């Protein structure tokens, strides 16, 4: 059974000369919302400064100042007691509003219990971290443990070069060896060391390849007169290079996919004499943490002081070993702190997070004990070809990003003025654009953004002659074909696995023909059909003369919301009004081919690549639930693949899971596979292969297909 977590959020604001603290919490066993409690806090940073020599006295004084209001202190104890009674972890998130940024400099990791005085930072049941509200509004998507990648980046200039700056040498081999052992089983790369200087450009090159965990070992400093943090890296010749923290954060924030966790490990400085300068060096990493969090990094662990090498050597391997157990960053750090609790600098590692659920990765699959039963019920119809895959926008993630990511970039480029939580809603963003521009321009802007993202995501291997600057007018269709073929070289590519299934009908809400190309690579002859909903009332390609009976060898691929093509772009369902008009048109005219209608009510359905709040899913699902014969759906096992929801987009993760399961189960007997479409399809293929029901042999792709001329 998964561990349970109570989450206690401590929010601190400044109003004039007064600090206001608010406590709110979530109960994993209850959907009820309990009103938060508020009260005045009595922070006195000057008084705390005088207590820094005694960690215990500092922590108790900080607790008295934070819990100065009796009701606030009582609520803390009540939530802690409830967590203990249900054998749950208590996750404490200290969120400091921008109005009270001066409180970021306090040593929150020394905080003590308001009644018992016990240390909270080294407890393995109370998980303390700092919650950061970043300007970056991109959602944080969890990844499966099996997909995790890590980079150990160690800046180790020659000892004599560091000595000139009064900095200690860095043990490259030791740092790499310890973390490599702790992260056994994770795909891991290294940067730095002899013959491979740790430059900013090389770091960014590695990050562009896709990194989940970045372990960065470097001295941190505050260059004289700047007041901003910097890291001691190297140039191409191996010489010392001072890189501003702002520059590093900016470059990481510009990446399409940045790291999910950055661990900044700073070695102890050599000089003890200049206390002010040394103290500044020690806090540079902590200052950089806030900048990285603001740039979109979900989790940052940084050192607040001059942490010793002995503490780092013992703590960091323990942290990474624990992290691999369940992906809970704050729990892993709590265990690691406990390993060095006897050391005076055990408090220095601090976690800055945007993840209120504290999780870095998840284990994909069906929840609970019914997993084997779901697979048993699903495999039989799939093996017999009684299955209809229904494809959503997230299947495009490895090709050019999803519609949600494209929408956020379009919103930024076109100055979308509405709430930022709507920026990843493509129909809303394009509706705004259509008001400001013509429909033709909106479609062109969407395709241009798609092309740009595709090139940026695959620039490293795409033929130089096909992309800028050599080719000033690259073709979206041709590049999609190249990318699709490249991705299908992987045995886990979702389009490749879909083409291996013995389905006669496929339904897709996407505009691209990647699925058709994958089918042709299997020597199948797909029939592309799309609805002419805008100006004509008959499905394109659905007349009796042109549409053959769908078979495994000649499957029907139904583009329910249109497809790219020289003469079909006008039929794309893209904006909000498009969806409204589409619903009105389809409710008054029979536009879905009869072959698709019958397939959708008399087969097992696989919903792949949807977010259930998407227009794509909601409109399609309601259309399906209105089809005649839909009661036959109860005779089959159906699966919806859903990424584990996280607190970036859900106010209540567990409540969201329960709602999704109940909604889909009630409507059509649909089970939820928590994970990505790639993970589900790979698992499905493995289950079929184990049962002897899947021929995994692949064929070479066919070239020069007409549907790529756009």
N, C-alpha and C positions, 0 to 999 in steps of 0.2 A: 504493500500500500504506500502511495506517495506521502511524503511528510507534509504536514499542514503548517501554514504560516499565518499568524495574526500580523497585520501591518498597522503600525502606529505612526502616523505622520505628525511631526512637530513643526509647525510653520511659524516663523518669526518675522514680524514686520516692525517697522519704525514709524511712529506717527508723532511728528514734532520731536519732542525730547523724550518720548515714552516708547518703550518696546512692548509690543503685544504678541503673546504666544497663543497659538491655537492647537489643540489636540483633536485629531479625528482618527478613527480606526475602522478596519474591516474585519469581520468575523468569517472565517472560511466555512463555518457550518450554518450561517444564517444569511438570508437575502435582505433582512431588515436593515434599514439605515438608522444609525443612532446620531443624534445631533452632536456636533462637536462642542467642546468646552473651551472658553476663552478666558484669558486673564492677563494682567500686567506682569511683566518680568522686571527684575531689578539688576540688569547687567551693569557691571563696574569693571571694565577692562583694566583700569589702572590697578585696582586691588588684586586682580588675578595675576597681573604681571609680577607683583611682589611675592607670589606663592609658587612660582615656577620651579623653585628648587625642590619642592615637595610635591610629587605627583598626587599623592593621596589627598593632601590639603587642597591642592588646586582643583581636583575633581569634585570634592565635596562642596567647595565654595561655588563652583560652576553650577552644580545641582541646586544649591540654595537660590542662586540668582535666577536660574531657568524656571524652577518650580516655586517661585515666590508666592504665587496665588495658591491658596489651599485647595480649591476645586481642581485646579490643573494637576497638582500633585496627587490628589485622590484618584483622578481619572487614570493617571499613569499606573497606579497600583492596581486599580480595578482591571484594566486591560491585561496587565502582567499576570494577575491571578487567574483570569479567564483562560489565557494561553497555557498556563501551567496545568490547569484543571483538565484541559483537552489534549494534553501532551503535545502541544504545538510550539513551534519556534515563535519568538516575538521579534519581528523585524521593525527596527526603529529608523525612520528616515528624518533626518534633521534638514529642513528646508529653510534657507535664509533668503528672504526677499531682497531684491536689489536695493531697497530703501535702507537695509541694515547690513550692507556689505562689510562694514568694519568688523562685524562679528565673525567673518570667515577666518580671521587670524587667531581666534580662540582655539584652544586645544580640546576640541569636542571629543576626541577619542579617549580622553581621561575622565569623561563624565561618569559620575557615581549615581547609585540608586538614591532617590530622595529620602527614603526611610532607613534602609539597612546600611547604606554607605558602601555597598559592594561595587566593585569596578564593573562597568558594563562593557567596556571595550575588549576585555579578554574572556568574556563569557561565551560559551559555545551554544547557548540557547537563546541569548539576546544578541541580535545581529544589528550592529550600529553602523550607519553610513550617512553620508551627506547627499541629499537629493538636490540635483541641479536642474533648474528650468532653463533650457537652452533656446536660442533663437532658431535653431535648426528644427523644422517641423516634419522632417521625413520620418515615417514610422520605422521602428526597429523590428526587423523580422528575425525570429529565432531560427537557428539552423540545427540540423541533426548532429549528434555527437560524431557520427561516422564521417561527416563532411568537414569537420573543423580543420583549419590550417593555422599554423603558428610560425612566427618569425622571431628569432633571437638576434637582435641587432645590438652589437657591442662596439662602442667607440673606444678604441684602445690605441691612442697615439703612443709614440715611443716615450718611455719613462722620462728621458731627459727633457723632452718637450713639455711634458706635464709638470715637471719639477720647476721649470721656469715660472709657472703660474701658481706655485705652491700647492699643487694637486697631486694626489697619490696615484701610483700606477694602477692600471686596470688589468685584471687577470682574465684575459679572453678565454683561454682554454677551460679555466675553472668555471666561469660563468656559463659557458655553453654546455659543458659536461653535466653540471648539476641540473639544469633545466631540461636538457635533452632526456635525462633519466626520468625526471618527474613527469614529462609529457609523453612517455612511451605510448605508442599506438596512434599518436596524432601526426598528421603530415607536417613536417617541420623543415624550415630552411634557416640558414644563418647569413648574417651580414657583418662584415668587419673582420679584423684579424690580419695576419700577414698576407700581403698581396691583394687584399680586398678592402681598401679604405672605406670607412663608414661615412659616405657623403650624403647630403640631403637628397640629391637627385637619385642616387642608388636606392635610398630608402623608399622614395616615392615610386620608383620602378617596381620594386618588390610589392608594395602595397597595391598597385594597380592590378597585379596578378591575382589578387583576392586573398586577404589575410584576415582571420578572425581574431587572433591573439597576437599582440605585439609586445614583446618583452624588450624594453629599451634600456640599455645600461650606458649611462653617460654622466659625466660631471655636470651639475647645474650651477649657474652663476648669475649674478646681477651685474652686468657691465657698468663700470663707474659712470654715474651721471645719467643713466637711462631709466632706472627704476622699473625696468621690465625684465622678465626672466629670459635666460638664454641657455643653450646646451653647447657643450664642447664636443663638436664632431670633427670631421677631417675633410680635407680637400682631396682631389684626385691623386695628389702626390703623397698623401699621408700626413701632411702638415696639419697642425691644429687649426680648426675653423670654428669661429663663434657664430652660432646660428640662433637668431632671435626666436623666442617662443611664439611670438605672434606670426612670424613667417611660417613656422612649422604647422601651427594650427590652421592657418589660412589654406596652405597647400593640402592638408589632410581634408579640410572641409570641402574642397573643390573636387575631391575624388567621387566618382559615381558610387563606389562602394568602399567605404572606409572600414577600419578595424572595429570590432565590437568591444574589445577590451584592450586597453593600453596600460601596461605596468611600467612605471618609470622608476628604475632602481638606480639610486645615486650612491656612489662610493664615498667614503669619508674623506674629507679634505685633509691635506697633510698639515697645514699650519694651524696652530692653536692660539697664536698670539692676538690676531686681529679679530676680536669677538664679533664686532658689528659686521665686518665683511664676511666672516665665516658663517654667521647666522643668516646673512642674506643668501649666501651660496646654498645653505641647507634648505631654505624655503623656496628656492627658485622652482623646484620640481612641483611643489604644491601649488604655486601660482600658475604654472603651466597647465596643471590639471583642469582648472576652471576654464582656461582658454580652449582646451581640447574638448571639454564637455560642451561648451558653447558652439564649437565647430561641428558638433554632431556625433562625437564618440560616446556611445551609451554608457561605458564604464571606464573609469580611470583610477588606478591606484598609484599614489604618489607619496613621496617621503617629505615630511614637514620639517625635518631638522637634519643634523649631521649624523645620519644613521651609520652604525659601524658595519664593517664588512662581515664580522662574525654574526651579527643579527640577520643580515641579508642572506648569508650562506645557509643559515638554518631555517629561516622563515619562508623564503621563496619556494624552495622545493616542496615544503609542506603545503603551501598554498596551492600550487599547481596539481599536486597529487590529489588533494581534496576536491579541487575544482572538477576533476575528471569523474568524480563519483556521481554528481547530480547536476552540475552546471550552475549551482547557486554560488554567486561570487561572494556575497556577504558572509555566507556560512563558511566558505573555504577560508576567507580572511580571518574570521573569528577563531577558527581552529589553528591557523598559522600563528596568530598573535598569542594564543595560549601556549604554543610550543616554546615561546621566548619570553613568557610572562615575567621571569626572574630578571630579565635584562632591563636596564634603565631606559632604553630606547625602543621598547616593544610597542609603545603608543604611536610611534612616528608614521608608520604606513597608514594612509587614510584612503577610504574609498569614496570617490565622487561618482554618482550614478544618476542616470535618467531612467533606470529600470526599477519601477516600484515593485515588480515581482522578483527582482534580483537574479534573474535567470539568464544564462548565456546560451544554452542549448537545450534540446528536448529529445526524448526518445519517441520516434514515430510509431504509429500502430493504432489498433482499436483499443479503447480503454477497457479496463476491467477484465473479468474472467471469460468474457464471451468471444474473445478473439478467434479461437479455433473454430467455434461454431459459425461465426460470420464467414470465415474463409471456406468452410465446408459448404455452406449454402450458396456461396458466390461462384465457386470454381466450376460447378456442374454446368450452369447456363453459359458461362464464358467459354468453356471448352466446347460446347455445342454450337457456338456462334450466336446464342440468344443474348446478345449484349449490344447496347448502343452507347459508345463513348460520347460524352457531351463536353466540348472543349471550351475553356474560358481563357481570360487574358493572361493569367499567370504562367501559362505554358510558353509564353514569349520571353520569360525573364532571362534565360541564358542567351537568347538571340539579340535582343535590343532593349531589355527591360520591360516591365509590365505597363499597362495603361495607366496605373496609378503613378508610377514614376514619371512617365511622359507627361501626365497632366500637371504634376508639380512644376516641371520645367516650363511648360507652356504658360502656367499661371504666373510664374516669375517674369518670363520674357514679355508677357502682354499685360503686366501690371493688374492682375486680377484683384479687385478691390474688396471682395467679401472675406468672410472669416477664413483664417489660415487652415482650420481643420477641414475645409472644403477643397483645398488646393489639389488634393489627389483624386478628386471626383471629375473624371474626364468629361462626362456630359454637361456638368455645370460650367466647367471652365470653357469648353468649346461653345456653349450657349452664349456666354458673355462675349466671346470672340466674335460670334456670328452677328451679335447686335452692333458691334463696332466695325465689322468687316463684312464682305460678301461671303456666302457659303463656299464659293469656289476658293477664296483665299483661306478660309478656315481649314478646308481639307488639305490644301497645299502646305499650310503651316504645320498641320499634324504630320503629314508625310515627311516634310523636311526635318522635323524634330526626330521622327522615327529613324530617318537616314543618319542624322548626326549621332544619335545615341548608338546606333549599330556600328558605325565606324569607330567611335571612341572606345566601345567595348571590345572591338576585335582588331584594332589598328595594328597590334603586334604581329599578326600573321597574314592579314589580308594582302593580296598582291599590290605592290605600290602603284602599279599602272592603273588600278581600278579605283583609287581613292585620291583625294586632294593631297598634295598640290599637283601631282602628275595629271590626274583626271579632274578637271574643274567642274564637270557635270556628271557625277556618278549616278548610276541608275539604282533606285531602291530595289526593284525587282531582281536585278542581277546580283546585287550584293546579298539580298536575302537568300537567294539560291546558293551562293557560295557559303554563307554562314550555316544554312541548314545542312548542307552536305558535310561541312566540317564538324558540326555538332553530332551528326549521326554516326560519326566514327566511334563515338563513345557508346558502349553497350547499355548505358543507363539513360541515354537520350529519350525523353518521353515520346517524341514523334516516331522514333524508330520502334519503340515498344508498341505503340498504338498500331503501327502498320503490321506488326506481327500477329495481332489479334485477328480472329476469324470473324470480324463483324462485317455485316453487309451494308449497314447504314451508320454514318458518322454525322454528328451535328456539331457545328462550331459557331461560336459567337465572334470569332476573330475574322479579320479581313484578309489575312495573308494566306497563301497557298502552301505553307510548309507541310501540312498534312498530306495534301495531294502528292507533293514531291516524294515524301517518305513512302507513300503507297506505291508509286511508280518504281521506286528503288527496290521494292519487293516483287516487281513484275506483276503488279495489279493495275487495273485500268480504271481509275476513279472517275465518276461522273459528277462534275461540279454543278450544283444547283443553288440559285439564290432567288429571293423573292423580289419581284419588281413592285414594291409596295408604294413607291412615290407617285408614279404616273400611269402605271399599267397594273391591271388586276390579275395577271396570270404569272405564275412563277417562271422565271427565266430558265429555260432548259427543261421545264416540267411538262411540256406538252407531250401527248401520247407518241408522236412521231420521233421525238428526240430522246426520250427517257426510256432506257431499257430496265427490265426488272432487276433490282439490286441483287448482286451475288457477292460471294467472297472475292471472286476474281475481278468483278466489276462493281465495287461498292459505290454507294451514293454518298457524296459529301455535301451536306446541306449547310450553306452559309446563311444562318437565320437572320443576320443583320447586315448582309451584303458582303462584297469582296472587292479587293483592289483590282483594277483593270482599266484599260483605256476607255471603255464604254460603260463601266458599271460604277464609277465613283459616285455618281449622283444618287445611287441607291444605298449608300452607306448610312447606317443608323448611328449617328455620332453625337448630336447635341441633345439637350433635354427635350426640346420641341420635336426632334426626330422621334424620340421614344414615345411621346404622347401621340403624335400623328400615326406612328406605326401601330400603336395599340388600337386607335380608333379605326384605322383601315383594316387591320386583321380581324377585328371583332365584327365588321360588317361584310367582309368578303372572305371566302375560303381560299387562302393563299398558300397554305402549307401543303406540299404534295401528299397525296393519300398514302404513298409508301412511307413517308416520314411519320405521319400521324399514327399509322398502325404500328410502326416500329417503336414509337415512344410509349405506347400503352401495353405492349406485349413482349417486353424484353427486360432483362436486368439493365439498369441505367448506371453509368459511372460519371458523376459530376466532377470534372477535373479543372483546377485552375481558377476557381471562383472565390470571391469574397462574398458572403451571403448578403451583404448590404449593397452590393453592386447593382446598378441598373441592369447589366447584362443578365445576371441571375434572376432578379426579381421579375422582370418582364417575361423572360423565357419560362420560368417556373409557373407563373400564373397562367400563361398560355397553355402549358402542358396540363395543368390541373383543370382546364376547361374543355379538354378534348373528350369526345365521346369514347366510352370504353375504358376510361381511366381507372375504374374500379378493378380492372385486371392487374394493375400495378401491384396490388397486395399479394399476388401470387408469386412474386419474384423478390430476390434480394437486391437491394440497391445500395450504392455507396457514394457519399459525398466526401471528397478529400478537402480538409480544411487545415490551413496552417494554425498551429496553436495560437490562440489569441493572447495578446500581451497587454500590459497596462498602458502602453502608449496610445492605444486606440479604444480600449475597453475600460469602463469605470469599475467593473467587477468581472474578473477573468472567469472564475468558477461559475458565476451566475450566467455569463455569456455562453459557456460551454453547455450548461444545463438547458438554456433556452434553445440553442441551436439543435441540440439532440432531440428535444421535445417537439420542436417545430417540424423538423424533417421527418421524424418518426411518425408523428401524427398524420402528416399529409400523405406520405407515400412509403412508409416502412423503410426509411433510408437510415443506414448506419453511417457513422462518421469515422473516417480514418484521419487521425490527427497527424499531419505531416504535409510534405510537399507532394505534388503530383508525381514527380520523379521517384520519390521514395515509395509511393503506393504502387506505381506501375512496375518498378523493379521488384518489389515484394510479390506482386501478382504474377509476374513472369516466373519468378523463382518457385512459387507455389504450383503453378501450372507445370513447370518443368519437372518438379519433384513427383507430380502425379502422372507424368508422361504425356501431357496434353498440349505441349507447345513445341513447334519446330522453330528453333532459334536461328536457323541459317539465314543469312542476309544476302542481298544482291547489290550489284553496283548501281549507282544512281544514273538516271537517264538525263541527258543534257538538252538544252535549247527548247524547253517547253514554252508554248505560247503564252501561258498565263503569267510569265515573269516579265512581260513587256510593259512595265509601268515604272 
